[in-house]
Amino acid sequence: MAVEVRRSAQGLTLELTGEWGAQQLTALEAQLAAVDVGAAQQVQIATSGVTRLELSGAWVLREFVRRARAAGAVVSFNDGPPDQLGLLDETLKEAEESTAAPPAAAAAGPEATGTLASLGRRAVNAARDLIEGLAFLGRVSLTFLASLTQLKRLRPISVARHVYDTGMTAMPIVALIAFLISVIIAYMSAQQLRGLGADIYVVDLVAIGVLRELGVLLTSIIVAGRSGSSFAAELGSMQLNEEVDALIATGVDPFEVLVLPRVLGLVIALPLLTIVADLIGLTGGALLCRYLLDMPLTQYVNRVTEAISPSTFWVGLFKAPVFAMLIALAGCYRGMQVRGSARELGRLVTVAVVQAIFLVILADALFAVLFMKMNI
């Protein structure tokens, strides 16, 4: 039975189960038409038992919701309204707006152009964007927890593809940047410390700087510009081509098939890239110390082991999954926001990259304060 009705003093409770598609359309219409809303003040609908909700089934459910609200009942969903209902409402709203006559120019009020009004608009937009971003994070978290009940819903093949795209293909540029940065740090510190007779401390600066901060930070910035923009562009293009709406219409959760694999793939790939950057960075420092300071390789290795503490490497590696999550969420969030035109796609891709880099640097600063307070 697709609709199970329970009556209580507060009203009606509907438990929806099974598949809600075009093949079950006649039966669904009959079952919902048989539900007597009557004098019920509240109607609660639970959709957790629905295995597949297509657009046709969502239309039948929407008509029942409209009938219940017309009868004076307050309709609520235990698990939140399905995405398919939102897609229908948004489509019908756009159709009504496109057919409505444009308002007369004389009826429009004067546009506020003052500095205070502009500041207010920016504050309201920022607050709304923050709320939507937290809602996006919550939706991804709930999707991840729900996927843990069935591991195949984590889509390991898709995750592996994103690990390859964001990790393996990024190794050359990450290795090159790590090598050059370590050489620059070693060269600049050698110029200053050589006059003080403290050449050996060049190794300390390179080892601690690369393992603790620069390795993971520079890798994250490179990945933010490379993979963060890719996520936003891919999902934004799918939004423009209405591919995301097609997934929703066929009962597929776009967060499960599009967002979650990208987040998990980057969370796996970035720590591996950080390890590569650390190794290449230490190698670059060793080469410069060998040819600029005539320091034997064995002395360099011994000094590295003396300079770093057991937590130095793990401090840098601990940051990598957090940075990866921030980058992936920023790229996917902005990509899912794309509407209307290719210009909007370009703007939101730029916003995704800028916000990802800002969040990475902000998180790194917070980690620095936290580790300092913990004496790590």
Number of C-alpha atoms within 10 A of each C-alpha: 10 17 17 14 15 11 12 9 8 11 17 23 21 20 19 20 18 16 19 24 21 13 11 14 16 12 13 21 16 10 14 20 14 9 15 11 21 12 12 18 17 20 20 19 22 19 19 15 12 15 13 15 24 19 23 18 25 23 18 18 20 17 14 17 19 12 14 22 16 10 14 14 21 15 16 15 15 13 10 11 13 16 19 27 18 14 17 17 14 12 11 12 11 12 11 11 10 10 8 9 8 8 8 7 7 7 7 8 7 7 7 9 8 9 9 10 12 12 11 12 12 12 12 12 12 12 12 12 12 12 12 13 16 12 12 18 15 12 14 18 14 12 18 18 12 14 16 11 10 10 10 10 16 21 15 14 11 17 20 18 14 21 23 15 17 24 23 13 11 19 17 12 14 23 20 14 19 28 22 15 19 28 22 16 19 25 18 11 18 24 13 13 14 14 9 9 10 12 18 17 18 24 25 19 19 27 29 20 19 29 25 23 20 22 32 29 21 20 27 30 22 17 29 28 19 14 25 34 27 22 29 30 24 17 24 30 20 17 21 18 12 13 15 20 20 18 16 21 22 16 23 19 19 17 20 19 16 17 22 24 25 28 25 22 24 30 23 20 24 27 24 18 25 28 19 19 28 28 18 22 28 25 17 23 26 26 20 19 23 15 10 13 15 10 16 13 13 10 13 21 14 11 17 20 12 11 17 16 12 10 12 18 18 13 18 25 23 14 22 29 20 16 29 27 21 24 32 29 25 28 35 28 22 26 28 26 14 24 17 9 12 13 11 15 25 16 12 24 27 19 17 29 26 18 19 28 23 16 16 24 17 12 16 20 11 12 16 16 12 12 11 10 9 8 7 12
